[in-house]
Every structure is written in structure tokens, then in C-alpha cells.
Amino acid sequence: MRVQAKATFCEPRPTSPIPLIISLSLPSMLLRRALLARPKINPAGVSSRPLPPHCVPLHHRLNPVSTIRTMVTASNTAPAFEPQNIEQEAAHQSNGHAKVNNWSHPGPAAFDFRSDIVTTPTARMLSAIASTTLLDDVMDGGSDPTTNSLEAMIAEMTNKEAALMVCSGTMGNQVAIRTHLTTPPHSVVTDHRSHILEWEAGGVAALCGALVKGVVPANGNYLTLEDVQKACVISDDVHACPTRLISLENTLGGVITPLDECRRISAFARENGIILHLDGARLWEAVAADAGSLKDYSDCFDSISLCFSKGLGAPIGSILVGTKAFRTRARHIRKMIGGGMRQAGVVTAPARVAVEDTFLGGKLKASHVRARQIADMWQGYGGKLTAPTETNMVWFDLAAAGTDAKKFIEDGERAGLRLMGGRLVVHYQIGDEAVQRLDELMQVVLKGKKPNGKVELGADKLAIEAE
Ligand SMILES: Cc1ncc(COP(=O)(O)O)c(C=O)c1O
């Protein structure tokens, strides 16, 4: 079995040889002549076939900026994609390791439960990249229309004054916290399992010189006001390290911090002059699970970091939201740590598609239903869970099942699945076949069934359903 290279992705839209944007004034006529005189760059054969209507992103159809973009790039360097070149190009780019790329189907992600970060960008994202604006996002306060428009869209969706694109979720949290915190002594209160404490290489300590206090939630699932109050230091005592910021994470391990709890913590933070940041890498999931709207949650926080490259499936990127003053300083900090992106449209165009297609398109909810189905199957075979299944994560109790992470991962490989341990992350590219394989695996682990051992794991060995 092998991955099918069904090349269904979209080619760039046809471009006129004459940039219509150039008016007939003398300087522009000279420019036009110069552009027409340039040798045509056509590395892989420019197609003049029109883009199928379904491949033209809605916002491009509606947005005059995209029309200007097409005209400006018309005689420049029209990118070229020819389906027959894909395998050849993929092999070249990967030094012979990959037979195809996966723009038109999930590829190995369809059998990968390790995380939602494995989601594969889609053909429409490729199309958006091919037709993005290519202006600089660092100079002149940021002049790339695609980037500015995504930032405006997310600011609007979260009811915040401003948004700032960043390269990753880690950068989003670190830039936000460094923006808020100025002079030690200061401390940050957060869940003991939170990404900023456990998975960001000690960034808050290194970049802000802050003491980070990890709190164990009394209910075992999410922080409550009472947990936070106990941990916060609100004091002028010279021995103490005052709490200047509380950072929540929602969802954390797929578990939702309810909106009411966020509101209570927010009221407490505001009363005491403490900043409230949210690592909302997966806030989309809480919203998709009807825990509250983006705006409801956003109103509780001074800043939020939201990821495009987890369950939404964009290849790169996160975004920060907050006040205009917050954005101004965050932009400075982002530059300081090397996060200023030049032709950022290459990143922001697919990120917008991720929001439109996956989040607004309702795909997250379907993965929650599948996660519930998986949890029910596991429990149906007598398995136990270590955390509630509220969104896209399922936590198997491996010890109670008489196995451990290493063995489970190996059994998973034999069943043609990628696993990381007891935590299974269900993303929208997980299909029925992966769930069937998981069912087999559950029976091996919980019912002593003999593994059939027929399915091999490997990017070029997995059976992939092409579109
Ligand atoms: C809750 C949470 N926040 C932040 C991040 C960091 O995102 P990135 O990997 O893009 O730096 C992750 C990554 O998985 C995460 O799970």
C-alpha cells in the first residue's frame, strides 16, 4: 500500500501579462515596458488554466485586495505548480526521502494520535499561499495586507483592539508575558501542568526574570478562583515576590476551564491589579464545545495567544490579542527575540484558511464526537480514563489496563497507528480507518486479542484515502 499522489490542489489564478494596476501615466508606462521586457521566469511550467471556483478562497473572491495582489504580481514571478511535477519536486526537496507531499490529503496524519500539531495543511492553504500578498510585515509598521487583514479579523472575533501574528504558540506566550512584565521582583501564577511552565524551556524565568508558581488544581482538572487566590502574593512585604500575572490555559489536556470560572478569576485579578493572560492555543476547542464564545472568554483576559497550527491545521503560526498599547510593545518584544517576519503573508494566508475552514467550518466539533466515541469504546472494553473527555483529547489509564506507554506505543505501531502514550489527540484528519485500527488495538490491550501485525507504519506505507 502506498500514499496516493492524487494531485488535486489548485494552481495559481491566471494572471494577465499586463499589470492593470499600472495606469497610463509616463512613469508607469516606463515601468510597464521594463516589466514586459523582463525574461519570463518559468521554472516548472506556468499553467494558464483558471483556478476552479471552489479553490478561490471566499475572502479572496470578496476582497478587492486580492484583485490588486493578482495584478501587481502579474508580470512578476508567477508561481508554477504542475501536478505531474509534484512527485519529482517532492523527491528533490526531501533529498529522495518523500515520494509525494500531502497537500491534497492528510497523509500519515490520518493515523497519528500523538498531537493535533501533526495536522497536514490543505490544498486550499497551498492555494492561499500561492496567491498571498508578499509585502514586509516588519518595516513601516507592517504593510502586508494579508497579514493585517488576518490580524484585524482575529481582533474582531475576540473583541480586542488589536492582534499580532507570531511564529508559534511558545512565542505567543513568551512575547505576551514579557510584554506585560517589566521589572522584578515579580511572579506568575499558573497551573502546574501548563505549557508556559513545563514546555517552554524556562522562557518566563529567562526572559522576564520571574518566579513561576505552579499550582495543583484542587479538583484535579482546572484551576479555580480558590486555587489561584491561595497561590497569589498580594503584599508589600520585602520578603515576598508579588504576583503580577496569572496565566491560565484553556483547554488544558483537552479539559475546559468553564467560562464562569474564568470570570471569577478575572474579577479577582482586576480587583488586585494582576494581569490575566490566557494560553488559548486550543481555546478554539472550548468554543467549539459550546463552553462559551470567543468574545465571552476573551473579555476575561488582558491578552490571549491562539494557535493556528494545532487542531486548525495551518502549517505555522499563532496570534496574540490585546489592547493597542499591548500590541505596540509586543511588536517590539517580538522583534527583539527574532520573530519579525518579512513576507508574512506566506504564513498568514494559510492561517486564515485554517480559521475559516476548520474552526468556522465546524470541523472541530466532529473531532470531539470522535473523541467521545473513542472514550466510550475504551470504557466499553473495561478501560479506565484518567481525565474527562470534553474536547479532542482522550486519556487512557494505561496502568489500570496493565500496560505502559512504551508497550502501548509499540502495539500501536503494529496496528498502524502513531501514539505517544495514554493521551490520544483526535484531530479532524483522523478518519474512520484510524478508529477501526484503534478498536483492534484496544482489544489487544484490554481483551488479550492477538495483534494481526499486518499493518506497517511509515509515511509511504500507510494506506491513505485520497480525496
Ligand atoms: C497549550 C499549548 N500552548 C502552547 C503551545 C506551543 O505551541 P508551539 O508548539 O507552536 O510553540 C502548545 C504546543 O503544543 C500547547 O499545547
The ligand as a MOL file (V3000), in Angstrom:
LIG
                    3D

  0  0  0     0  0            999 V3000
M  V30 BEGIN CTAB
M  V30 COUNTS 16 16 0 0 0
M  V30 BEGIN ATOM
M  V30 1 C -1.3080 24.6540 25.2910 0
M  V30 2 C -0.1510 24.9440 24.4050 0
M  V30 3 N 0.3590 26.1800 24.3870 0
M  V30 4 C 1.4100 26.4950 23.6160 0
M  V30 5 C 1.9890 25.5680 22.8000 0
M  V30 6 C 3.1910 25.9430 21.9870 0
M  V30 7 O 2.9410 25.9550 20.6380 0
M  V30 8 P 4.1560 25.8400 19.5940 0
M  V30 9 O 4.4820 24.3930 19.5100 0
M  V30 10 O 3.5600 26.4040 18.3540 0
M  V30 11 O 5.2720 26.6550 20.1190 0
M  V30 12 C 1.4940 24.2580 22.7790 0
M  V30 13 C 2.1080 23.2450 21.9020 0
M  V30 14 O 1.6810 22.1460 21.7580 0
M  V30 15 C 0.4010 23.9410 23.6140 0
M  V30 16 O -0.1010 22.7050 23.6570 0
M  V30 END ATOM
M  V30 BEGIN BOND
M  V30 1 1 1 2
M  V30 2 1 2 3
M  V30 3 2 2 15
M  V30 4 2 3 4
M  V30 5 1 4 5
M  V30 6 1 5 6
M  V30 7 2 5 12
M  V30 8 1 6 7
M  V30 9 1 7 8
M  V30 10 2 8 9
M  V30 11 1 8 10
M  V30 12 1 8 11
M  V30 13 1 12 13
M  V30 14 1 12 15
M  V30 15 2 13 14
M  V30 16 1 15 16
M  V30 END BOND
M  V30 END CTAB
M  END
